[in-house]
């Protein structure tokens, strides 16, 4: 954001996403883990444990964003892994 305000092109972000969450209400959820390159693993938590884990990751994420806003550069984020090249786009 600061780069955009300063009229400078921002640097590319290399961030890992190590899973995803799905909310199924307050009492149930699903957390599936992934490799750093965003390839899904067969490891997951479901039900109440999935909901609790989902809530924990959301709270930690919001806390990290708040800390970064107060002290830019203070939070360490996981770097992304190698990703498969996207196939070329063809037009009909």
C-alpha positions in Angstrom: 0.0 0.0 0.0 2.8 2.4 0.9 4.5 1.7 -2.5 1.3 2.6 -4.3 0.8 5.8 -2.3 4.4 6.7 -3.1 3.9 6.1 -6.8 6.2 3.1 -6.9 5.5 -0.3 -8.3 5.2 -2.7 -5.3 7.5 -5.7 -5.0 6.2 -9.2 -5.8 4.8 -11.1 -2.8 6.2 -14.6 -2.3 4.0 -16.0 0.4 3.2 -19.6 1.2 -0.4 -20.8 1.9 -0.1 -23.9 3.9 -3.8 -24.9 4.0 -7.3 -23.7 3.8 -10.3 -23.6 6.1 -14.0 -24.1 5.4 -16.6 -23.0 8.0 -19.6 -25.3 8.5 -21.1 -23.3 11.3 -19.9 -22.6 14.8 -19.6 -26.2 15.8 -18.0 -27.7 12.7 -15.3 -26.8 10.2 -12.7 -28.3 8.0 -9.0 -27.5 7.9 -7.0 -29.1 5.0 -3.2 -28.7 4.9 -1.1 -28.0 1.9 2.6 -27.9 0.9 4.3 -24.5 0.5 3.6 -24.6 -3.2 -0.2 -24.9 -2.5 -0.4 -28.6 -3.4 -3.2 -30.1 -1.2 -2.2 -32.9 1.3 -4.5 -35.7 2.5 -4.1 -34.4 6.1 -7.1 -32.5 7.4 -9.1 -31.9 10.6 -12.9 -31.9 10.6 -15.8 -31.4 12.9 -15.3 -29.6 16.2 -11.5 -29.9 16.0 -11.6 -28.4 12.5 -13.8 -25.5 13.7 -11.4 -24.8 16.7 -8.4 -24.9 14.5 -10.0 -22.6 12.0 -10.9 -20.1 14.7 -7.3 -20.2 16.0 -5.8 -19.6 12.6 -8.1 -16.7 11.9 -7.3 -15.1 15.3 -3.6 -15.5 14.8 -3.9 -14.1 11.2 -5.8 -11.0 12.4 -3.2 -10.6 15.2 -0.3 -10.7 12.7 -2.0 -8.1 10.5 -2.5 -5.8 13.5 1.1 -6.2 14.6 2.3 -5.5 11.0 0.2 -2.4 10.9 1.7 -1.1 14.1 5.3 -2.1 13.3 5.9 -2.6 9.5 8.3 -5.4 8.8 7.9 -7.0 12.2 6.0 -10.1 11.2 7.8 -13.0 9.4 5.7 -14.7 6.7 6.4 -18.2 5.2 7.9 -17.9 1.7 6.1 -19.8 -1.1 7.6 -22.8 -2.7 8.2 -23.5 -6.4 5.0 -23.5 -8.3 4.2 -25.3 -11.6 4.3 -22.9 -14.6 0.8 -21.9 -15.7 -0.1 -23.4 -19.1 -0.2 -21.0 -22.0 -3.5 -19.4 -22.7 -4.9 -20.1 -26.1 -7.7 -18.2 -27.7 -10.2 -19.9 -30.1 
